[in-house]
Amino acid sequence: MFEIGRFCIKIAGRDAGKRCLVIDVMDGHNVMIDGETRRRKCNLRHLEPLDKMVEINKNAPHTEIIRVFKEMGIGLVETKAKKKTERPKRARKEKPLKQPVSKEKTAKKPESAVKKE
């Protein structure tokens, strides 16, 4: 049922309602998809197969998938990865300077204040 080139609709997840092509059968439960969806591994339970089949190679590049969708009359928007920008550095909080301890506070107590045994 799910062979390479099968046209499907994603019915679950973030890309639900979008069309895709099966580009690789991984095992009995997962396939690799590409199209209006993101190119990724997908569970068969999340796909609804349609009656259309297309001749494509295993792991066909995204440009090939775009060409196939255009032939079928479905326009795909080409997306480019966002450029990674440097994160703004957070300004450090400046700690207040410690006040120097005055000599008066550190002065020894007079001997009369000390208990004599």
C-alpha positions in Angstrom: 0.0 0.0 0.0 2.7 2.5 1.0 5.4 2.2 -1.7 7.8 4.8 -3.0 6.0 7.4 -5.0 2.6 7.1 -3.3 0.8 10.4 -3.0 -0.6 10.9 0.6 -2.2 13.4 2.9 -0.9 13.9 6.4 -3.8 13.5 8.8 -2.1 14.0 12.2 0.5 16.3 13.7 1.8 19.8 12.8 1.6 19.2 9.1 -2.0 17.8 9.1 -3.9 18.4 5.9 -0.8 18.8 3.8 0.1 16.6 0.8 3.3 14.6 0.5 5.0 11.8 -1.4 6.5 8.7 0.1 10.2 8.7 -0.8 11.4 5.8 1.3 9.9 2.8 3.1 11.9 2.4 6.4 10.1 -0.5 8.1 6.6 -1.9 8.6 5.5 1.2 10.5 7.4 4.2 9.2 8.1 5.9 5.9 10.1 9.0 4.8 7.9 11.7 3.3 8.5 15.0 1.5 6.4 17.6 -0.2 4.2 20.4 1.3 5.3 18.8 4.7 8.7 18.8 6.2 11.0 16.0 4.9 10.9 13.6 7.8 10.1 10.1 9.0 6.4 9.6 9.5 4.3 6.9 11.1 1.9 5.1 8.6 -1.0 5.9 11.0 -0.5 9.6 10.3 -0.9 9.2 6.6 -3.9 8.7 4.3 -2.9 7.2 1.0 -4.5 8.5 -2.2 -4.9 6.7 -5.5 -2.1 8.6 -7.3 1.3 7.2 -7.8 4.4 8.9 -9.2 7.7 7.4 -10.5 10.5 8.7 -8.4 13.8 7.3 -7.1 14.3 6.2 -3.5 15.4 9.3 -1.4 14.8 11.7 -4.3 16.0 15.2 -3.6 13.6 18.0 -2.7 14.1 19.6 -6.1 12.8 16.4 -7.7 9.7 16.4 -5.4 9.0 20.1 -6.4 9.2 19.2 -10.1 6.7 16.3 -9.6 4.3 18.5 -7.6 4.4 21.1 -10.4 3.7 18.5 -13.1 0.6 17.4 -11.0 -0.5 21.0 -10.9 0.2 21.6 -7.2 2.3 24.6 -6.4 5.0 24.2 -3.7 6.6 27.1 -2.0 10.4 26.7 -1.8 11.6 27.4 1.6 15.1 28.2 2.7 16.7 27.6 6.0 16.9 30.7 8.2 20.3 32.2 8.7 21.5 31.7 12.1 22.1 35.0 13.9 24.2 35.6 17.0 22.2 35.7 20.1 22.3 39.0 21.9 24.4 38.9 25.0 22.7 39.7 28.2 24.3 42.6 30.2 25.7 41.5 33.5 24.4 42.9 36.6 27.0 44.9 38.4 27.4 44.0 42.0 27.7 46.9 44.4 31.2 47.4 45.8 31.7 46.3 49.3 32.3 49.2 51.7 35.7 49.0 53.4 35.3 48.0 57.0 36.3 50.9 59.3 39.0 50.5 61.9 36.6 51.4 64.6 34.4 48.4 64.0 37.4 46.0 64.0 39.1 47.5 66.9 39.6 45.2 69.9 37.4 45.5 72.8 38.9 47.1 75.9 40.2 44.7 78.5 37.6 45.8 81.0 34.9 44.5 78.7 36.5 41.1 78.6 35.4 38.8 81.5 38.1 37.8 83.8 38.1 34.3 85.3 
